[in-house]
């Protein structure tokens, strides 16, 4: 008898552009910007507020898949990976508690 059913999400990070640059975030040597910080960075960049970018985000640059692949090739390091979510457990529907194989 089935007591519970688990669901999870699987996502691959393969760093392939397929002709469209895919952003990986805004990075520095020490960390990446949060979503909130990234929105401030991008709006400042698009508005031409270079002084704010320099004062608040000095050392940060937007990184795309293409750049990661070039770094990977140059350093012969780094790789693709798979991320799994937490498992969401639920009870099976009443008529699905027995599965005949």
MDTraj code that builds the backbone (N, CA, C; nanometers):
import mdtraj as md
import numpy as np

residues = "UNK UNK UNK UNK UNK UNK UNK UNK UNK UNK UNK UNK UNK UNK UNK UNK UNK UNK UNK UNK UNK UNK UNK UNK UNK UNK UNK UNK UNK UNK UNK UNK UNK UNK UNK UNK UNK UNK UNK UNK UNK UNK UNK UNK UNK UNK UNK UNK UNK UNK UNK UNK UNK UNK UNK UNK UNK UNK UNK UNK UNK UNK UNK UNK UNK UNK UNK UNK UNK UNK UNK UNK UNK UNK UNK UNK UNK UNK UNK UNK UNK UNK UNK UNK UNK UNK UNK UNK UNK UNK UNK UNK UNK UNK UNK UNK UNK UNK UNK UNK UNK".split()
xyz = np.array([
    [0.0845, -0.1174, 0.0000],
    [0.0000, 0.0000, 0.0000],
    [0.0898, 0.1248, 0.0000],
    [0.0514, 0.2226, -0.0802],
    [0.1259, 0.3473, -0.0889],
    [0.0860, 0.4377, 0.0270],
    [0.1829, 0.4818, 0.1041],
    [0.1540, 0.5673, 0.2191],
    [0.1713, 0.7154, 0.1878],
    [0.2654, 0.7487, 0.1000],
    [0.2843, 0.8883, 0.0611],
    [0.3528, 0.8943, -0.0761],
    [0.3360, 1.0084, -0.1406],
    [0.3924, 1.0315, -0.2731],
    [0.4809, 1.1562, -0.2649],
    [0.5999, 1.1473, -0.3214],
    [0.6920, 1.2607, -0.3191],
    [0.7117, 1.3182, -0.4584],
    [0.7176, 1.4506, -0.4666],
    [0.7413, 1.5218, -0.5920],
    [0.8626, 1.6125, -0.5733],
    [0.9422, 1.6241, -0.6789],
    [1.0534, 1.7179, -0.6747],
    [1.0748, 1.7763, -0.8139],
    [1.1468, 1.8867, -0.8186],
    [1.1823, 1.9497, -0.9448],
    [1.3301, 1.9284, -0.9711],
    [1.3641, 1.9072, -1.0955],
    [1.5029, 1.8885, -1.1372],
    [1.5326, 1.9921, -1.2445],
    [1.6428, 2.0624, -1.2296],
    [1.6812, 2.1638, -1.3268],
    [1.8278, 2.1435, -1.3622],
    [1.8572, 2.1464, -1.4914],
    [1.9956, 2.1326, -1.5340],
    [2.0545, 2.2694, -1.5626],
    [2.1759, 2.2872, -1.5224],
    [2.2516, 2.4076, -1.5538],
    [2.3597, 2.3646, -1.6518],
    [2.3335, 2.3892, -1.7802],
    [2.4273, 2.3423, -1.8808],
    [2.4998, 2.4559, -1.9517],
    [2.4698, 2.5786, -1.9202],
    [2.5437, 2.6949, -1.9684],
    [2.5546, 2.6992, -2.1208],
    [2.4467, 2.6667, -2.1892],
    [2.4426, 2.6726, -2.3350],
    [2.3554, 2.7910, -2.3751],
    [2.4066, 2.8746, -2.4667],
    [2.3330, 2.9938, -2.5081],
    [2.2284, 2.9663, -2.6153],
    [2.2545, 2.8727, -2.7049],
    [2.1645, 2.8474, -2.8186],
    [2.1348, 2.9750, -2.8969],
    [2.2344, 3.0612, -2.9113],
    [2.2179, 3.1835, -2.9885],
    [2.1605, 3.3010, -2.9115],
    [2.1158, 3.2780, -2.7886],
    [2.0591, 3.3851, -2.7061],
    [2.1397, 3.3953, -2.5776],
    [2.2005, 3.5105, -2.5519],
    [2.2793, 3.5229, -2.4286],
    [2.1917, 3.5027, -2.3050],
    [2.2324, 3.4108, -2.2201],
    [2.1572, 3.3844, -2.0971],
    [2.2352, 3.4395, -1.9786],
    [2.1740, 3.5316, -1.9033],
    [2.2459, 3.5902, -1.7895],
    [2.2584, 3.4917, -1.6738],
    [2.3740, 3.4948, -1.6093],
    [2.3978, 3.4124, -1.4914],
    [2.3988, 3.4956, -1.3643],
    [2.3802, 3.6255, -1.3788],
    [2.3794, 3.7143, -1.2629],
    [2.4840, 3.8222, -1.2763],
    [2.4958, 3.9005, -1.1722],
    [2.5943, 4.0086, -1.1682],
    [2.6915, 3.9724, -1.0567],
    [2.8147, 3.9496, -1.0958],
    [2.9140, 3.8908, -1.0071],
    [3.0272, 3.9869, -0.9754],
    [3.0891, 3.9637, -0.8598],
    [3.2194, 4.0215, -0.8271],
    [3.3077, 3.9028, -0.7889],
    [3.4298, 3.9274, -0.7492],
    [3.5163, 3.8167, -0.7065],
    [3.4675, 3.7538, -0.5767],
    [3.3891, 3.8307, -0.4983],
    [3.3475, 3.7840, -0.3663],
    [3.2060, 3.7286, -0.3581],
    [3.1152, 3.7785, -0.4462],
    [2.9751, 3.7361, -0.4340],
    [2.8969, 3.7747, -0.5585],
    [2.7700, 3.7355, -0.5605],
    [2.6779, 3.7788, -0.6660],
    [2.5748, 3.8718, -0.6038],
    [2.5182, 3.9581, -0.6856],
    [2.4153, 4.0489, -0.6352],
    [2.2841, 3.9741, -0.6166],
    [2.2070, 4.0156, -0.5173],
    [2.0733, 3.9600, -0.4956],
    [1.9818, 4.0093, -0.6073],
    [1.8612, 3.9564, -0.6125],
    [1.7652, 4.0021, -0.7140],
    [1.7352, 4.1509, -0.6980],
    [1.7184, 4.1953, -0.5746],
    [1.6895, 4.3372, -0.5502],
    [1.8077, 4.4233, -0.5932],
    [1.9289, 4.3823, -0.5563],
    [2.0477, 4.4583, -0.5945],
    [2.0660, 4.4576, -0.7463],
    [2.0375, 4.3441, -0.8089],
    [2.0509, 4.3333, -0.9547],
    [1.9564, 4.4278, -1.0268],
    [1.8348, 4.4442, -0.9742],
    [1.7398, 4.5351, -1.0387],
    [1.7875, 4.6799, -1.0277],
    [1.8486, 4.7172, -0.9136],
    [1.9050, 4.8520, -0.8982],
    [2.0221, 4.8692, -0.9946],
    [2.1082, 4.7679, -1.0023],
    [2.2237, 4.7722, -1.0926],
    [2.1773, 4.7924, -1.2367],
    [2.0840, 4.7082, -1.2816],
    [2.0392, 4.7143, -1.4210],
    [1.9669, 4.8445, -1.4531],
    [1.8824, 4.8925, -1.3620],
    [1.8127, 5.0182, -1.3887],
    [1.9114, 5.1346, -1.3911],
    [2.0118, 5.1310, -1.3053],
    [2.1149, 5.2351, -1.3058],
    [2.1961, 5.2288, -1.4347],
    [2.2292, 5.1084, -1.4776],
    [2.3065, 5.0900, -1.6006],
    [2.2284, 5.1417, -1.7210],
    [2.1021, 5.1015, -1.7307],
    [2.0198, 5.1423, -1.8448],
    [1.9891, 5.2920, -1.8443],
    [1.9896, 5.3537, -1.7260],
    [1.9640, 5.4978, -1.7145],
    [2.0914, 5.5808, -1.7287],
    [2.2057, 5.5145, -1.7312],
    [2.3319, 5.5859, -1.7450],
    [2.3804, 5.6515, -1.6167],
    [2.3385, 5.5996, -1.5008],
    [2.3831, 5.6535, -1.3721],
    [2.5166, 5.5887, -1.3341],
    [2.6213, 5.6249, -1.4069],
    [2.7522, 5.5631, -1.3905],
    [2.8129, 5.5902, -1.2538],
    [2.7884, 5.7065, -1.1978],
    [2.8421, 5.7393, -1.0661],
    [2.7882, 5.6453, -0.9595],
    [2.6575, 5.6198, -0.9628],
    [2.5962, 5.5278, -0.8671],
    [2.6528, 5.3872, -0.8852],
    [2.6662, 5.3460, -1.0099],
    [2.7223, 5.2132, -1.0351],
    [2.8632, 5.2020, -0.9770],
    [2.9428, 5.3052, -0.9974],
    [3.0801, 5.3017, -0.9473],
    [3.0836, 5.3013, -0.7943],
    [3.0026, 5.3873, -0.7324],
    [3.0038, 5.3973, -0.5856],
    [2.9481, 5.2722, -0.5187],
    [2.8363, 5.2240, -0.5685],
    [2.7663, 5.1147, -0.5000],
    [2.8058, 4.9753, -0.5494],
    [2.8437, 4.9650, -0.6774],
    [2.8667, 4.8322, -0.7352],
    [3.0029, 4.8181, -0.8024],
    [3.1023, 4.8862, -0.7501],
    [3.2369, 4.8772, -0.8072],
    [3.2852, 4.7326, -0.7987],
    [3.3353, 4.6805, -0.9092],
    [3.3856, 4.5428, -0.9121],
    [3.2842, 4.4404, -0.9580],
    [3.1597, 4.4808, -0.9792],
    [3.0566, 4.3878, -1.0254],
    [3.0397, 4.3979, -1.1766],
    [3.0182, 4.2836, -1.2408],
    [2.9945, 4.2799, -1.3849],
    [2.8855, 4.1781, -1.4158],
    [2.8036, 4.2046, -1.5191],
    [2.7061, 4.1044, -1.5626],
    [2.7800, 3.9860, -1.6263],
    [2.7395, 3.8652, -1.5928],
    [2.8025, 3.7443, -1.6456],
    [2.6983, 3.6649, -1.7236],
    [2.7390, 3.6195, -1.8418],
    [2.6516, 3.5409, -1.9291],
    [2.7153, 3.4038, -1.9530],
    [2.6341, 3.3085, -2.0011],
    [2.6831, 3.1736, -2.0282],
    [2.8109, 3.1745, -2.1112],
    [2.8149, 3.2577, -2.2134],
    [2.9304, 3.2646, -2.3029],
    [3.0589, 3.2924, -2.2241],
    [3.0504, 3.3854, -2.1292],
    [3.1681, 3.4202, -2.0491],
    [3.2114, 3.3017, -1.9628],
    [3.1123, 3.2312, -1.9054],
    [3.1456, 3.1160, -1.8220],
    [3.2158, 3.0090, -1.9045],
    [3.1667, 2.9823, -2.0245],
    [3.2286, 2.8818, -2.1115],
    [3.3728, 2.9206, -2.1459],
    [3.3965, 3.0499, -2.1729],
    [3.5331, 3.0956, -2.2018],
    [3.6234, 3.0762, -2.0800],
    [3.5741, 3.1088, -1.9609],
    [3.6504, 3.0916, -1.8374],
    [3.6808, 2.9430, -1.8168],
    [3.5779, 2.8595, -1.8400],
    [3.5919, 2.7156, -1.8240],
    [3.7038, 2.6615, -1.9133],
    [3.7036, 2.7046, -2.0380],
    [3.8040, 2.6579, -2.1342],
    [3.9440, 2.7069, -2.0951],
    [3.9537, 2.8331, -2.0565],
    [4.0834, 2.8919, -2.0193],
    [4.1433, 2.8233, -1.8971],
    [4.0611, 2.7931, -1.7963],
    [4.1106, 2.7380, -1.6700],
    [4.0965, 2.5862, -1.6592],
    [4.0362, 2.5263, -1.7622],
    [4.0132, 2.3818, -1.7600],
    [3.9498, 2.3391, -1.6277],
    [3.8446, 2.4119, -1.5889],
    [3.7801, 2.3899, -1.4601],
    [3.6324, 2.4266, -1.4714],
    [3.5549, 2.3867, -1.3741],
    [3.4120, 2.4190, -1.3738],
    [3.3353, 2.3205, -1.4601],
    [3.2069, 2.3125, -1.4389],
    [3.1276, 2.2185, -1.5174],
    [2.9796, 2.2430, -1.5025],
    [2.9045, 2.1671, -1.5792],
    [2.7596, 2.1727, -1.5713],
    [2.7151, 2.0978, -1.4456],
    [2.5930, 2.1242, -1.4025],
    [2.5445, 2.0540, -1.2850],
    [2.3926, 2.0474, -1.2851],
    [2.3400, 1.9685, -1.1944],
    [2.1952, 1.9486, -1.1816],
    [2.1546, 1.9909, -1.0409],
    [2.0419, 2.0608, -1.0312],
    [1.9891, 2.1047, -0.9023],
    [1.8549, 2.0365, -0.8794],
    [1.8355, 1.9828, -0.7596],
    [1.7089, 1.9214, -0.7214],
    [1.6436, 2.0041, -0.6116],
    [1.5134, 2.0206, -0.6209],
    [1.4405, 2.0915, -0.5157],
    [1.4231, 1.9999, -0.3951],
    [1.3675, 2.0545, -0.2889],
    [1.3253, 1.9713, -0.1773],
    [1.2112, 1.8825, -0.2262],
    [1.1880, 1.7736, -0.1560],
    [1.0777, 1.6839, -0.1923],
    [0.9501, 1.7315, -0.1238],
    [0.8428, 1.7418, -0.2026],
    [0.7111, 1.7758, -0.1490],
    [0.6361, 1.6448, -0.1300],
    [0.6055, 1.6125, -0.0063],
    [0.5365, 1.4868, 0.0246],
    [0.3877, 1.5121, 0.0438],
    [0.3068, 1.4219, -0.0067],
    [0.1621, 1.4303, 0.0086],
    [0.1038, 1.2897, 0.0188],
    [-0.0125, 1.2798, 0.0745],
    [-0.0797, 1.1495, 0.0803],
    [-0.1430, 1.1203, -0.0551],
    [-0.1438, 0.9943, -0.0972],
    [-0.2068, 0.9616, -0.2251],
    [-0.3578, 0.9782, -0.2169],
    [-0.4191, 0.9967, -0.3307],
    [-0.5664, 1.0033, -0.3349],
    [-0.6227, 0.8695, -0.2861],
    [-0.7398, 0.8705, -0.2252],
    [-0.7937, 0.7470, -0.1651],
    [-0.7987, 0.6278, -0.2622],
    [-0.8318, 0.6529, -0.3878],
    [-0.8427, 0.5412, -0.4833],
    [-0.7079, 0.5049, -0.5457],
    [-0.5973, 0.5665, -0.5007],
    [-0.4643, 0.5380, -0.5553],
    [-0.3693, 0.4834, -0.4483],
    [-0.4233, 0.4296, -0.3410],
    [-0.3384, 0.3794, -0.2320],
    [-0.2772, 0.2441, -0.2665],
    [-0.3349, 0.1716, -0.3615],
    [-0.2811, 0.0431, -0.4036],
    [-0.2465, 0.0533, -0.5517],
    [-0.1224, 0.0197, -0.5839],
    [-0.0777, 0.0216, -0.7237],
    [-0.0387, -0.1206, -0.7606],
    [-0.1039, -0.1746, -0.8623],
    [-0.0739, -0.3114, -0.9075],
    [0.0279, -0.3026, -1.0203],
    [0.1364, -0.3761, -1.0036],
    [0.2422, -0.3778, -1.1046],
    [0.2365, -0.5024, -1.1882],
])
top = md.Topology()
chain = top.add_chain()
for i, resn in enumerate(residues, 1):
    res = top.add_residue(resn, chain, resSeq=i)
    for name in ("N", "CA", "C"):
        top.add_atom(name, md.element.get_by_symbol(name[0]), res)
traj = md.Trajectory(xyz[None], top)
